Amino acid sequence: MVDHEREELIKVLASQRDLFRITVRGIDDEQARQRSTISELTLGGLLSHCVNVERHWTTILAERDPNSEFDISRMDSEYRLDADQTVAGLLAEWEAVAEHTAKLIRELPNLEDSVPTPTAPWAPEREWLTVRYILLHILREIAHHSGHADIIREALDGANTTYQRAN
């Protein structure tokens, strides 16, 4: 029996990832590292963050560690496309992460289950969130940063996701 809510979550996550992929379509690694606005954000850095944030939250869903702490040291490279990384490599990595996310969504026993989240300097008290909330948080992160990426891309070379989507 198909669980329509789970399949819709998978579909909307895939759709948002596709929009981000359209935004970086045709960008080379040098362009992906280039700042195009006053912000330090780059297309490659945002892509790296989206891959990492989805991996991070799906790990939390899978492990459910009640003693976990956020590794603040990862923030140093979170929004960068490092010299040994490529746009193509990160997109392939994201595809594997996305497949894992879809598998998890289909196999987790209950979207209402409470999951312990890591403590962090900005969240010293452990919070318990539902599986559904965490999945929607992943979606929000991708959508939020897709908007940033669209602005960066347009400032970089005049392209935008809406126009590119039509081509």
C-alpha positions in Angstrom: 0.0 0.0 0.0 1.3 3.4 -1.0 1.7 6.0 1.8 0.7 9.1 0.0 2.1 11.5 2.6 5.5 9.9 2.5 5.6 9.8 -1.3 4.5 13.5 -1.4 7.4 14.4 1.0 9.8 12.5 -1.3 8.4 14.2 -4.4 8.5 17.8 -3.0 12.1 17.3 -1.7 13.1 16.0 -5.1 11.4 19.0 -6.8 13.2 21.5 -4.6 16.5 19.7 -5.2 15.8 19.9 -9.0 15.3 23.6 -8.8 18.6 24.0 -7.1 20.3 21.8 -9.7 18.8 24.0 -12.4 20.2 27.1 -10.7 23.8 25.6 -10.9 23.4 24.1 -14.4 26.2 25.2 -16.7 28.3 26.7 -13.8 31.9 25.6 -13.7 33.9 25.1 -10.5 35.5 28.5 -10.7 32.2 30.3 -11.1 30.8 28.2 -8.2 33.5 29.6 -5.9 32.9 33.2 -7.1 31.1 35.8 -4.9 28.7 37.8 -6.9 27.0 39.8 -4.2 28.0 41.5 -0.9 27.4 38.2 0.8 30.2 35.7 1.3 27.8 33.0 -0.1 28.7 31.3 -3.3 26.8 28.8 -5.5 29.3 26.1 -4.6 29.2 26.9 -0.9 25.4 26.8 -0.9 25.4 23.5 -2.8 27.9 22.1 -0.2 25.7 23.3 2.6 22.5 21.7 1.1 24.2 18.3 0.7 25.6 18.5 4.2 22.5 19.7 5.9 20.4 16.9 4.4 23.0 14.3 5.3 23.2 15.7 8.9 19.5 15.6 9.5 18.9 12.2 8.0 21.7 10.9 10.2 19.9 12.3 13.2 16.7 10.5 12.0 18.5 7.2 11.6 20.7 7.3 14.7 18.4 9.0 17.2 21.3 9.6 19.6 19.9 11.2 22.8 23.4 12.4 23.7 24.4 14.0 20.4 26.1 17.4 20.2 26.4 19.5 17.1 30.0 19.5 15.8 30.7 23.3 15.6 34.0 22.7 13.9 32.1 21.7 10.7 30.8 25.2 10.4 34.2 26.4 9.2 33.9 24.6 5.8 30.1 24.3 5.6 29.5 27.1 3.1 32.6 26.5 0.9 33.4 24.6 -2.2 36.9 23.4 -1.3 39.7 23.0 -3.8 39.3 19.2 -3.9 35.5 19.5 -4.5 33.6 20.0 -7.8 30.1 21.0 -8.6 29.6 17.7 -10.5 31.0 15.7 -7.5 28.7 17.5 -5.0 25.7 16.9 -7.3 26.5 13.2 -7.5 26.9 13.1 -3.7 23.6 14.9 -3.3 21.9 12.3 -5.5 23.2 9.5 -3.2 22.0 11.5 -0.1 18.6 12.0 -1.7 18.3 8.3 -2.4 19.1 7.6 1.3 16.5 10.2 2.3 13.8 8.7 0.2 14.6 5.2 1.6 14.5 6.5 5.1 11.1 8.3 4.5 9.6 5.1 3.2 11.1 2.8 6.0 10.8 4.9 9.2 8.0 3.4 11.3 6.1 6.6 12.0 6.3 10.2 10.9 5.0 11.2 14.4 7.9 9.6 16.3 9.9 12.1 18.4 13.6 12.3 17.6 16.3 13.8 19.9 18.2 16.6 18.2 21.8 17.6 19.0 22.5 20.3 21.5 24.5 23.3 20.2 25.7 26.6 21.5 22.5 28.2 20.2 20.3 25.3 21.5 21.8 24.1 24.8 18.7 22.2 25.8 17.9 19.1 23.9 14.8 19.3 21.8 12.7 16.4 20.5 11.1 16.9 17.1 8.9 14.7 15.0 10.3 12.9 12.0 7.9 14.9 9.9 9.1 18.2 11.3 12.7 17.3 10.6 11.9 16.3 7.0 10.1 19.7 6.6 13.1 21.4 8.1 15.3 19.8 5.4 12.9 21.1 2.8 12.9 24.5 4.3 16.7 24.6 4.2 16.9 23.6 0.6 14.2 26.1 -0.4 15.7 28.9 1.6 19.2 28.4 0.1 17.7 27.9 -3.4 16.5 31.5 -3.2 20.0 32.7 -2.3 21.5 30.6 -5.1 19.1 32.1 -7.6 20.1 35.7 -6.7 23.8 34.8 -6.8 23.4 33.1 -10.2 21.6 36.1 -11.6 24.3 38.5 -10.3 27.0 36.2 -11.6 25.9 35.8 -15.3 22.3 37.1 -15.7 20.8 33.6 -15.6 17.9 32.8 -13.3 16.2 29.6 -12.3 12.9 30.5 -13.9 14.4 31.3 -17.2 16.7 28.3 -17.1 13.9 26.0 -16.2 12.1 26.9 -19.4 15.2 25.9 -21.5 
